[in-house]
Amino acid sequence: MQIIVILIIALHMDIERVDLYKMLWNSIQIQLDKQKITVYRLSKMTGIPLTTIYNYKNDGKEPPFKNMCKIADALDVSLDVFRGGKQK
């Protein structure tokens, strides 16, 4: 019984984590839309492989801090924008 409860809690935490990263992607997508930049162009601007960016977008994968910095720099916004802050 305890193992089942632990597995359910772990699964719930993974789902919350994926939701968090999808919310992060939504804030990136808002900036892409505002600036009329495609995911392909973002890939070229940042040097992040297109497949990696699609993993962030579609699979809710966690972008490393280094890549978030590249994305923020390419979009000319502060990292705060991606957590609900203001533009620089």
C-alpha positions as CSV (number, residue, x, y, z in Angstrom):
1,M,0.0,0.0,0.0
2,Q,2.8,2.5,0.9
3,I,4.6,1.8,-2.4
4,I,1.4,2.6,-4.3
5,V,1.0,5.9,-2.4
6,I,4.6,6.8,-3.1
7,L,4.3,6.0,-6.8
8,I,1.1,8.1,-7.0
9,I,2.8,11.0,-5.3
10,A,5.9,10.7,-7.6
11,L,3.7,10.6,-10.6
12,H,1.8,13.7,-9.5
13,M,5.1,15.6,-8.9
14,D,6.2,14.6,-12.4
15,I,3.0,15.9,-13.9
16,E,3.3,19.2,-12.0
17,R,6.9,19.6,-13.2
18,V,5.8,19.0,-16.8
19,D,3.0,21.5,-16.4
20,L,5.4,24.1,-15.0
21,Y,7.7,23.7,-18.0
22,K,4.7,23.9,-20.4
23,M,3.8,27.2,-18.6
24,L,7.4,28.3,-19.2
25,W,7.1,27.5,-22.9
26,N,3.8,29.5,-23.1
27,S,5.7,32.6,-21.9
28,I,8.3,32.0,-24.5
29,Q,5.6,31.5,-27.2
30,I,4.0,34.8,-26.2
31,Q,7.4,36.6,-26.9
32,L,7.8,34.7,-30.2
33,D,4.3,35.7,-31.2
34,K,4.9,39.4,-30.2
35,Q,8.1,39.5,-32.2
36,K,6.8,37.4,-35.1
37,I,9.7,34.9,-34.6
38,T,9.3,31.3,-35.5
39,V,10.7,28.4,-33.5
40,Y,13.0,27.7,-36.4
41,R,14.4,31.2,-36.3
42,L,14.7,31.0,-32.5
43,S,16.8,27.9,-33.0
44,K,19.1,29.7,-35.5
45,M,19.3,32.8,-33.2
46,T,20.3,30.8,-30.2
47,G,22.3,27.9,-31.6
48,I,19.9,25.5,-29.8
49,P,19.0,22.6,-32.0
50,L,15.5,22.8,-33.4
51,T,14.7,19.3,-32.0
52,T,15.7,20.5,-28.5
53,I,13.5,23.5,-28.7
54,Y,10.6,21.3,-29.8
55,N,11.3,19.0,-26.8
56,Y,10.7,22.1,-24.6
57,K,7.6,23.1,-26.5
58,N,5.9,19.7,-27.1
59,D,7.2,17.4,-24.4
60,G,7.5,19.8,-21.5
61,K,11.2,19.1,-21.1
62,E,13.2,21.3,-18.7
63,P,15.5,23.8,-20.5
64,P,18.8,24.2,-18.8
65,F,19.6,27.7,-17.4
66,K,22.2,28.2,-20.1
67,N,19.6,27.7,-22.8
68,M,17.1,29.9,-21.1
69,C,19.7,32.7,-21.1
70,K,20.3,32.2,-24.8
71,I,16.5,32.4,-25.5
72,A,16.1,35.5,-23.3
73,D,19.1,37.2,-25.1
74,A,17.8,36.2,-28.5
75,L,14.4,37.7,-27.7
76,D,15.9,40.7,-26.0
77,V,14.0,40.1,-22.8
78,S,14.9,39.6,-19.2
79,L,14.7,36.1,-17.7
80,D,12.1,37.6,-15.4
81,V,9.7,37.7,-18.3
82,F,9.6,33.9,-18.3
83,R,8.6,33.8,-14.7
84,G,6.0,36.6,-14.9
85,G,8.3,39.6,-14.5
86,K,8.8,42.7,-16.6
87,Q,10.7,43.2,-19.8
88,K,14.2,44.7,-19.6
